[in-house]
Every structure is written in structure tokens, then in C-alpha cells.
């Protein structure tokens, strides 16, 4: 029974990271109606930046905040330089740009920082298990950070004028322009925020899986499964789906399929959701009249 409780709590901690990346995916999807396949590689690049700042002598939390700011600016630049010119391009062309960004960021990470696996520090390492031995210090700390980020994002979109403008620009850009919202810049800010959230997720997961240019490949797949499970059109659903995938992954890996096939479970979840309920548990079906 203790082992089962440990798997659930550990799954919630890991699911928080999936939820963060899933939220970033949904934010880009709402703005472009495409999945940002480069989200994981952008987060990995940001994590390398954080490690470089820490190695330069900055404290962990100063490097953490600076990395978020740098990642935010990077996300805005990616939207301005690469995605804005593709606004009226065919859908397949936009997909090609996303794949190209994936390859670019992966190659740049390896070229600048190397392909050797690196350890990443954690400020939460207490040296002993916590919560009765069910969670490590890093798992508990990363869960608190993730929940704080998700709550902050919710408060930003729910109670600030800028957040409401970004939501309006993503849901209905035509009407938003009519009331004076600068839609193009709202979308750019959405890209920046998604990049910043991805950077936080990268910093939280790097101490567990170690840092290399392909660190986020599996994480992105789990996050995508969570976003589809909860609803790719629903930010709250994507967050809940990310937590659910984390728990399902841990329990399934420990008691059903084994650790070797844990990643396969994400693919099974994706296929099952697309077959049974493509809109996800909390998503909405969008119909377009031609």
C-alpha cells in the first residue's frame, strides 16, 4: 500500500511538469491552431541557459528568474521572426516551420553546450525523503513551484486586462481587432509566456532526467498526451490531463507494463483519446460552416 501511495504522489509531482508543458502547448494551439513541436527543444535550450548562469556564479533563483525573462523574449522573437510571416500561409507550411524550429533549437543546443549529459542542480535537495518518505525534496519542491506557476497563469488570464486581451485575441482575433486589441502583439506575448513556462518545466525536470539536447523529447510526448486527454482547446483540461498522465504513467509503469514501456503508454493515451473522444474530456468540438 505504501508503494502505491508513493507512485501516486510521485506521479502528481511528475504530472505537474507535464501540466506546465501541456499548458504551453495549448496556449500556442489556441493562437495558431497548430501544435508547437519545438516546445520541448526551446525549453531544453532555456534550461542550458539557466545552467550557464548558475555556473557563472549566480544563485539558483536569480538564474531561474533571468532564464524566464530570457525565454520570454526568445518566444516573442520566434513569433515575430518565424511565425508572423506564416500567418496566411498554408497549414502544411506552418507545420514545416515548427519542425524546422525543432531541428534548429536541438542543433544549436548541441553545438553551443555539447552533447554530453550534464547534471542540473536543485535547490530542494534535503538529503532525505519527505512526507513520510513518499516524496523526495525535489519532487515536493517542484510540485509547489509548478502549482504556483499554474495559479499565477490562471490569475493573470482571469483578472488582468492584458490577460483578457490575450484570451480574446486567441479566441476571436477579428472581433478583438474591432475593439482595439493589437492581436499580433497579443499572440507574440502568448508565445513568450509559453516559452517562459516551458523554461520553468525544463528547470524542474532537468535534475531528474539530467540535461542533454534531447531531454524534453519524452516529456513533450507525455505533455501532448495530457493536453489531448484534458482537451487541447481547454487550458484547465490540459493541466488536469497532464497531472492525470503523470499518475497513469507511474502506476502503469510500476504495476502493469513495466518501466520499459512507460513511454508507450503516452502513445496509447493519444490514440485512445483521438478514437474515442477527439475533443478531450473537457474540450469542445469546433464546427466550421463552409
C-alpha positions in Angstrom: 0.0 0.0 0.0 2.9 2.4 0.8 4.3 1.7 -2.6 1.0 2.5 -4.3 0.7 5.8 -2.4 4.3 6.7 -3.4 3.6 6.1 -7.0 0.5 8.3 -6.9 2.3 11.2 -5.1 5.3 10.9 -7.4 3.0 10.8 -10.4 1.4 14.0 -9.2 4.9 15.6 -8.9 5.9 14.5 -12.4 2.4 15.3 -13.8 2.9 18.9 -12.7 5.7 19.2 -15.1 3.6 17.6 -17.9 0.8 20.0 -17.0 3.1 23.0 -17.4 4.3 21.9 -20.9 0.7 20.9 -21.8 -0.5 24.4 -20.9 2.3 25.9 -23.1 1.1 23.7 -26.0 -2.5 24.8 -25.5 -1.5 28.5 -25.5 0.2 28.2 -28.8 -2.6 26.0 -30.2 -5.2 28.5 -29.3 -3.3 31.2 -31.1 -2.3 29.3 -34.2 -4.4 26.1 -34.2 -1.1 24.1 -34.6 1.0 22.1 -32.1 4.4 23.7 -31.4 6.6 20.6 -32.0 9.6 22.7 -31.0 8.3 23.4 -27.5 10.5 20.8 -25.8 13.6 21.9 -27.6 13.0 25.5 -26.8 12.6 24.5 -23.1 15.8 22.5 -23.3 17.7 25.5 -24.7 16.4 27.6 -21.9 17.5 25.1 -19.3 21.0 25.2 -20.7 20.9 29.0 -20.3 19.9 28.5 -16.7 22.8 26.1 -16.1 25.2 28.5 -17.7 24.0 31.4 -15.4 24.4 29.1 -12.3 27.9 28.1 -13.3 28.7 31.7 -13.8 28.2 32.3 -10.1 24.5 33.4 -9.9 22.3 31.9 -7.2 19.7 29.3 -8.4 16.7 31.6 -8.0 18.3 34.6 -9.7 19.3 32.4 -12.6 15.7 31.0 -12.5 14.1 34.4 -12.9 16.6 35.6 -15.5 16.0 32.4 -17.5 12.3 33.0 -17.5 12.8 36.6 -18.8 15.3 35.5 -21.5 12.9 32.7 -22.6 10.0 35.1 -22.7 11.9 37.4 -25.0 13.1 34.4 -27.1 9.5 33.2 -27.5 8.4 36.7 -28.7 11.3 36.8 -31.2 10.4 33.4 -32.6 6.8 34.5 -33.2 7.9 37.8 -34.7 10.6 36.4 -37.0 9.3 32.9 -37.9 5.6 32.6 -37.3 4.2 36.1 -38.1 5.2 35.8 -41.8 3.3 32.5 -41.9 0.0 33.9 -40.7 -1.7 33.5 -44.1 0.4 30.6 -45.3 -1.0 27.1 -45.9 -1.3 24.9 -42.8 1.4 22.4 -44.0 3.9 25.3 -44.4 3.3 26.2 -40.7 3.9 22.6 -39.7 7.1 22.7 -41.6 8.3 25.8 -39.7 7.5 24.1 -36.4 9.6 21.0 -37.4 12.3 23.3 -38.6 12.4 25.1 -35.3 12.7 21.8 -33.5 15.7 20.9 -35.5 17.3 24.4 -35.2 17.0 24.5 -31.4 18.2 20.9 -31.0 21.2 21.5 -33.1 22.0 24.9 -31.5 21.8 23.3 -28.0 24.3 20.6 -29.0 26.6 22.9 -30.9 26.9 25.5 -28.1 26.6 23.4 -25.0 27.7 20.0 -26.2 26.0 16.6 -26.4 27.4 15.1 -23.2 24.9 14.5 -20.4 25.1 17.2 -17.6 23.8 17.3 -14.1 21.5 20.1 -13.1 21.3 21.4 -9.5 18.2 21.6 -7.5 17.5 24.0 -4.6 15.2 21.4 -3.0 17.6 18.6 -2.2 17.2 18.0 1.6 19.1 14.7 1.5 16.2 12.7 3.0 12.6 11.7 1.9 9.7 13.9 2.9 6.0 13.5 3.6 6.6 10.2 5.5 9.2 9.0 2.9 6.8 9.2 0.0 8.4 12.1 -1.9 12.0 13.5 -2.3 12.7 17.1 -1.5 13.0 17.9 -5.2 9.6 16.2 -6.1 7.9 18.2 -3.3 9.6 21.5 -4.2 9.0 21.1 -8.0 5.3 20.4 -7.3 5.0 23.6 -5.2 6.7 25.6 -7.9 4.6 24.1 -10.7 1.3 24.8 -8.8 2.4 28.3 -8.1 3.2 28.9 -11.8 -0.2 27.4 -12.9 -2.1 29.5 -10.3 -0.2 32.7 -11.4 -1.1 32.0 -15.1 -4.7 31.5 -14.2 -4.8 34.7 -12.2 -3.1 36.6 -15.0 -5.6 35.4 -17.6 -8.6 35.8 -15.4 -8.1 39.1 -13.6 -5.8 41.3 -15.7 -6.7 43.4 -18.7 -3.6 42.2 -20.6 -4.6 38.6 -19.9 -8.1 39.1 -21.0 -6.9 40.8 -24.2 -4.6 37.8 -24.9 -7.5 35.4 -24.4 -9.8 37.5 -26.7 -7.1 37.6 -29.4 -6.7 33.8 -29.3 -10.4 33.0 -29.3 -11.7 35.6 -31.8 -9.0 37.8 -33.5 -11.4 39.5 -35.8 -13.7 40.8 -33.1 -10.7 41.7 -30.9 -9.3 43.9 -33.7 -12.6 45.7 -33.9 -12.4 46.7 -30.2 -8.8 47.9 -30.5 -6.8 44.9 -29.3 -3.4 44.6 -31.0 -3.9 40.9 -31.9 -0.5 40.4 -33.4 1.3 41.5 -30.3 -1.1 39.6 -28.1 -0.1 36.4 -30.0 3.6 37.3 -29.6 3.2 37.7 -25.8 1.4 34.4 -25.8 4.4 32.8 -27.4 6.7 34.5 -24.9 4.6 33.3 -21.9 4.6 29.7 -23.4 8.3 29.8 -23.8 8.8 31.0 -20.2 6.5 28.3 -18.8 8.5 25.7 -20.8 11.7 27.0 -19.4 10.4 26.6 -15.8 9.3 23.0 -16.7 12.8 22.3 -18.1 14.5 23.6 -14.9 12.2 21.4 -12.7 12.7 18.2 -14.7 16.4 18.5 -15.5 17.6 17.4 -12.0 15.6 14.2 -12.5 16.4 13.1 -16.1 19.7 15.1 -16.5 20.4 17.6 -19.2 21.1 16.9 -22.8 19.8 18.3 -26.1 17.1 15.6 -26.3 16.0 16.0 -22.6 12.4 17.1 -23.3 11.6 14.7 -26.2 9.8 12.2 -23.9 8.4 15.0 -21.7 6.8 16.7 -24.7 5.1 13.4 -25.7 3.6 13.0 -22.2 2.5 16.6 -22.2 0.9 16.2 -25.6 -1.0 13.2 -24.3 -2.1 15.2 -21.3 -3.3 18.1 -23.5 -5.3 15.7 -25.7 -6.7 13.9 -22.7 -8.0 17.0 -21.0 -8.8 18.9 -24.2 -6.4 20.7 -26.5 -8.8 23.7 -26.6 -9.2 23.9 -22.8 -6.2 25.2 -20.7 -7.7 23.8 -17.5 -8.4 20.5 -19.1 -4.8 20.3 -20.4 -3.5 21.0 -16.9 -5.7 18.3 -15.3 -4.8 15.9 -18.2 -1.1 16.5 -17.5 -1.5 15.5 -13.8 -3.6 12.5 -14.9 -1.0 11.3 -17.3 1.7 11.6 -14.6 -0.3 9.4 -12.3 -1.2 6.9 -15.0 2.4 6.7 -16.2 3.7 5.9 -12.7 1.0 3.4 -11.8 1.1 1.7 -15.2 4.9 1.6 -15.2 5.1 0.1 -11.7 2.2 -2.4 -11.8 1.1 -3.0 -15.4 3.6 -2.6 -18.3 6.9 -2.1 -16.5 9.3 0.8 -16.8 10.5 -0.2 -20.4 7.1 0.5 -21.9 6.1 3.7 -19.9 6.6 5.9 -22.9 4.4 3.7 -25.0 1.5 4.4 -22.6 1.6 8.1 -23.7 1.1 6.9 -27.3 -1.7 4.6 -26.2 -3.4 7.5 -24.5 -3.1 9.7 -27.6 -4.6 7.1 -29.9 -7.4 6.2 -27.4 -8.4 9.9 -27.0 -8.4 10.6 -30.7 -10.5 7.5 -31.4 -13.0 7.7 -28.5 -13.3 11.5 -27.8 -11.1 13.6 -30.0 -12.1 16.9 -28.2 -10.8 15.5 -24.9 -12.6 15.2 -21.6 -13.1 18.9 -21.1 -12.5 20.2 -24.6 -15.1 21.5 -27.0 -15.9 20.4 -30.5 -15.4 23.2 -33.0 -17.6 23.1 -36.2 -16.9 25.3 -39.2 -19.5 26.0 -41.8 -18.1 26.0 -45.3 
